[in-house]
């Protein structure tokens, strides 16, 4: 750097620093003296830009009895910068649940549960008070917060309070809190088993009790949860299968095969997801059938993902065949392309080339666009012939994706052609920008 350049840079740095300091002074004055509308607007800016240097000033805002709008945005600010400094102020807001607005109290509870890793004892005491006496929404949020904070001293309190609060929302969130406690709540397993099997409880409580059993992970829950796979309620069967997978129960294969035939799509989806996660390649025929024949597109998509997760040669053949099948559902073919792009071997490239030849006369270019989009993120030098074909396509988006892939893989064999395209100009800005970026990488 020349002497003149160094001087100019020093001047620029000095001016920039001075401007930043002036801006911060102006913000600090607004926080101190501005009307609520100005403060609320500024807090949005500070939150968006993650300006941490004014945290102490914003704490003082929370300590004042300001409008609900200002309070909520101040709490959102501390949540955004992941700063626990506002714990005491948030605690005071929760403690005043009889006089503060519900939205401000809920914001304070959520802030504590997501940002304050080690809350003070006074904070958890106030959350318990809110669970017991606040309105339904606040009490439910506070119950869940105790679970998220891992406050295991609240376990007996929540069990006792469950019968005293008849709100389904509060009771349901108490169940979710036990799931958050995880293995620390193992002693509550018999109680949760009883609730899960009780037809006198609401469905919400039963579902969440089963979910908690899965997350706690006690082997004591395996057989009671397995019995719920025969429940008349399809959503209960889905929760039971999810919990059984989390519990890593023995003989899961038979449960998964049975669930694959369930009338409820969520149960079937969980079944194929479990098969994919199991690593048992013996599940491939069943998962392949579901991928081709299930009536629900969400289940078919999960089955395709499971085939890729099982990662067998036969499974990749299934995906390649499905992608080439013109009778297969459009969304299945698109997802097959996405999955195959994760496996950029020679067979995949050959199949992509075959696919392009097959789709050459198709006026609907959405599938080819998806192929090009996926190819633009694949890293393999095997892709050179594929990019060559895509680069000659009539669709601008397809050519643009091909150029991005060429740049990503630094395929210098295309440099001259891209240079000619650059010199020729024309085309949309996205295409020209892709050419420039690719040439920079080459």
N, C-alpha and C positions, 0 to 999 in steps of 0.2 A: 504494500500500500504506500503511495507517495505521501509526502508531507502534507500537500494540499488536501488529499483525500482524507487523511487522518484528522486534519483540522475540521473539515466539513462534517465528518462523522461525529466528532466530539460536540460540535455545535448542535447537530441534529439530536444527539442523545440528551444534551442538556435541555433543549427545547421540549422534547418529548417527556422528559422527567418532570419538568416544570409544569407542563400541561396536565399531566397525570395528578400531580400534587394539588393543582388548582381545582381539578375536577373532584378529587376526594374531599377537599375542604367544602366545596359547594354541596356535595351529597350530605356531608356531616351536618351542615347547617340546616338542610332540608329536613333531615331526620329529627333535629332538635327543635326547630321552630315552624316547620311546615304544617299546613292543615292536613287533615286525615287523607283527603283525596290525593294530595301531592305525595305524602309519605307512602301510601299504598301503591301508587304508580312507580315510585322509586324502588320500593322493595321488589317489585316485579323485575325491574332491570338488574338489581343486585343479585337476585336469585338466578336469573337467566345467565348472567355473566360470571356467576360463582365468585363474587367479590368478597373475599374472606376478611379483608382488613377492617371492615366496619362492623364486625360481629359484636364487639362490646357496645357499640352505639345501638344496635338492634336489640340487644338484651335490655337496655334501658327503655326502649319502646315497649317491650313486653311487660316491664315492671310497672308501667303507667296504666291507668284504666282507660285504654284507647278503644276505638270502635272495633267491632267484631271483624270487619273487613281488614283492618290493619293488623290485628292480632293473628288472623289466619295466614296472612301473607308473611308476617314475621316468622311464624312457625315453619311455613313452607321454605323460607330462606335457610333456616338452620338445618332443616331436613336435606335440602339440596347440597349444602356444603358439608354435610355429615358431621356436624359439630354438636356435642352434647351440652354445650354451655348454657343452653336455655332450659335445662331440666327443672330448676327451681321455679322459674316463671311458668312453665307448662304445668307443673304440679299444682301451683296456686290456682291456675285456671280450672283444672279438674276438680280441685277441692271446692270450688265455688259453683258446682254443677246446678245449684238451685237458682243461680242468678245469671250465669253466663249463657250465651246462645249455644244451642246444641252443636252447631257446625264448628264453633271455636273449641268446644270441649273435645269433640271427636278428633279434630286436627291435633290437639295437644296429646291425646292418648296415642294416636298413631305415631306421632313424632317420638315419643318416649319408647314405644315398642320397637321402632325401627332404627333409632339413632343412639339411644343411651344404652351402651353395652352393659354397664354395671351401675344400675340405679341405686340411689340411696334407700335405706330402709323406709324412710318417710314416704318416698315415692310409691313403693309397693303397698304400703299401708293405705294410702289414699286411693290407689287403684282398687283395693279390696273393698273399701267403703263405697266406691262407685258401683262395683258389681252388686253390692247388697242393696243400695238405696237409690241409685240414679234411675232415670227413665230407661226404657227397654233398649234403645239403640246405644246409649252410652254404656250401660251395664254390660251389654253383649261385647262391645269393643274392648272394654276394660278387662273382661274375662279372657279374651283372646290375647290381650297384651301381656297378662301374667304368664301365659303359656309361652309366648314368644321370648319373653325375658328369662325364661327358665327358672322362675321363682318357685322352686320345689316346696318351699315352706307354705305355699298357697294350696298345695294339693288337698290336704284334709279340709281346709276352708271351703274350697270349691265343691268337694263332695257333699259337705253338709249343706251348703247353700243351694245345691241343685234342687232339692225338694222344696225349698222355701221360695224359689222364684218359678212361677208357673209359665213364664214367657218361653215360647218355643225358640225364639232367637237367642235368649240368654242361655237356655239349656243346651242348645246346639253348639254355641260357641264355647261353653264349658267342655263339651266333648272334644272340640277342636283343640282347646288348650291342652288337654291330656295327650293328644297326638303330638303337640309341640314339645311337651315334657319328654317324650320318648321313653327310653328304658328307665329313666328316673321314676316313672310312674308305674313300674311293674307291679307294685303292691295293689294297685287299683284294678288289676286285670279281672278278678272275679266280679267286681262291681260293674265294670264295663260289659262283660259277657252277659250279665243279667239284663242290663239295659238294652243291649243289642237284640236279645231274644224276646223282649217284652212287647207284646202287641198292644199294651196299654199306653206305651210311649208313642210320640209322634214319629212319623217316618224320618224326619230330619234328625232327631236325636238318635234313632237307631242307625241310620246311615253313618253319622259322624262317630258313633261309638265303635262301629266296625272299623272305620278308617283309623281311629286311635289305636285299636288293638293291633292292627297291622304295623303301625309306626312304633308302638312300644316294643313289639317283637318277642313277647313271651310265648314259649312253646305251649303253655297252658291254653292259649287261645285257638290253637290250630283246629282241633276237632269241632268246637262250637262254631267257628267261622266256616269250616267246610260244610257243616250241616245247613248253613244259610244259602248254599248254592242251589238248594231245592226250594227256596222261598218262592211264593207266588208273585212277588213284586220283582219285576225285571231289574229295576235300579238297585234293589238290595242285592240281587245276584251279582251285579257288576261291582258293587262295593266289596262283597265277600270275596270275589275272585281277585280283586286288586289287593286286598289285605292278605289273602293266601299267598300271592306272589311275593309280597313284602316279607311274609313270615318264612319264606323259603321252605314250605312244607314238603314232606316226603310225598312221593307218588303224585307229583304235580302234573305229570304227563297225562294221566287219565283224566284229571280235572280239566286240563286245557282242551283235550279232545272232546269232552262232553260239552264244554262251554262253546266250542266252535259251532255247535248245532243249535245254539240258543236262539230264541225268537227275538231277543233284545239285541240291537246292533252294538250297544256299548259292551255287552258281555262278549260278543264275537270279536270285537276290536281288541279288547284286553287279552282275549285268548291268543290271537295271532301275534300280538306284541310280546306276550309271554313266550311264545314259541320262538320268536326271533331272538329274544334275549337269552334263551336257555342254552344256545349253542348246540342243541341236539339236532344234527342234520337229518335225523330220521323224520323230523317234522316237515321237511321240504315238500313232499307230495300233498299234504293237507293244506299247507300255506299256499301252495301254487294253485290249488283248486279254488280256494277262497279268493285269491287275487283275480282269477278269471271269472268266477261265477257268483260271487256274493252280490245280492241286490243293492247293497248300500255302498256308495262311493267312498265313504269314510273308512269302512272296513276294508275295501279293496286296496285303498291307499296304504293302510297300515300293514296289510299282507305283503304288498310290494316292498315296503321298507324292511319287513321281516326277512324276505328272501335275500335282500342285499346284506342284512346283518348276519345271516347264516353263512354267507360268503363261500359258496361252493361253486364248482365249475358248472354243475347242472343248474344251479340257481341263476347264474348269469346267462345261461342259455335261455331259460324261461323269460327273463327280462328282455333279452334281445328279440326273441320270437314275438313277445307281446308288443314291443315297439313297432315291429314290422307288420303286425296284424291289422289290416284295414277294417276288420270287423270289431276290433276291441274298442272300448269307450275312449273318447278323445282324451279325457283327463288322465286315464290310466296310461295311455301312450306317452303323454307329456311327462308324467312322473317317472316312467321307465327311462326316458331320456335323461332326466336329472340324476337318477340313480346310476345309470351306466357311465355318466360323466365322472363318477367317483372312481371308476375302474378303467383308466385310459390305456388298456392293453391293445395288442394288435387286433384281437377279435372284435373289440368294441369299435375301433377305427374302421375296420372292414364293414361292420354292420351299419355304421353311420354312413359310409359311402354308398352301401346298398340302399339304405333308406332314402338318400338324396336322389338316387336314380329312380326309385319307385315314386317319389313325390314330385318329380320333375314337371309333370303336366298338370299337377293339382293347382287350381287357382287359389285355394285356401292355403296360405303360406304360414299359418300359425305354428304348425308343427316344425316346419323348417326354421322358423324364427326361434323357437325354443331350443332346437338343436344348436343353432348358431350361438344363442345366448349361453348355453352350457359350455360349448366349446371355447368360448371367449375366456373362461375361467380355468380351463384344464391346462395342466403343465406337463407336457410330454412332446418330445421331438417327433414322435410317431405321427403327430397330427398334421404334418406338412401337407400331405395330399388332400386331407379334409379341408384345410384352409384354402387350398388352391381352388377346390370346387365351390366353396362358399363365396370366395372372392369374385367369382364370375356370375353369381346369381343376380337376377334382375331386381330383387328387393333391396332397397337401400339399407334397411335395418340389418339384414343378413350380412351384407358386405361390411357394415360398420363393426358388427360383432367379430367377424373374421379378422379384421385389421387389429382389433384389440387383442385377440388371441395370438396373432403374429408378433405383436409387440411384447406380450407377456412372455412368450417363449424365445424371443430374440432370434427369430428365424431370418438370418441375413440374406437368404436366397430370395426373399421378396423385396429387398431394399430398392432395386432398380424399378420394379413395377410400382411400388408405393411412391417413389420419387417422381415418376411420370404422372401418377394420379395427382400428386401435390402440385406439380407445375401446370397441369391442365386446369386446375381449379374447378369451380362448379360444385354442385351437390349441396346438400344441407350442411349447416354449421357443425352438426354432430359428426358427420363423416369426415369433414376437413380436419376437425380437432383430433379425431382418432388417428388420422394419417400422420399429423404432426407429432403426436405423442409416440406413435410407433416408431417413426423415424428417429426420434430422440433416443429411444432405447436401442435401436439398431446401430 
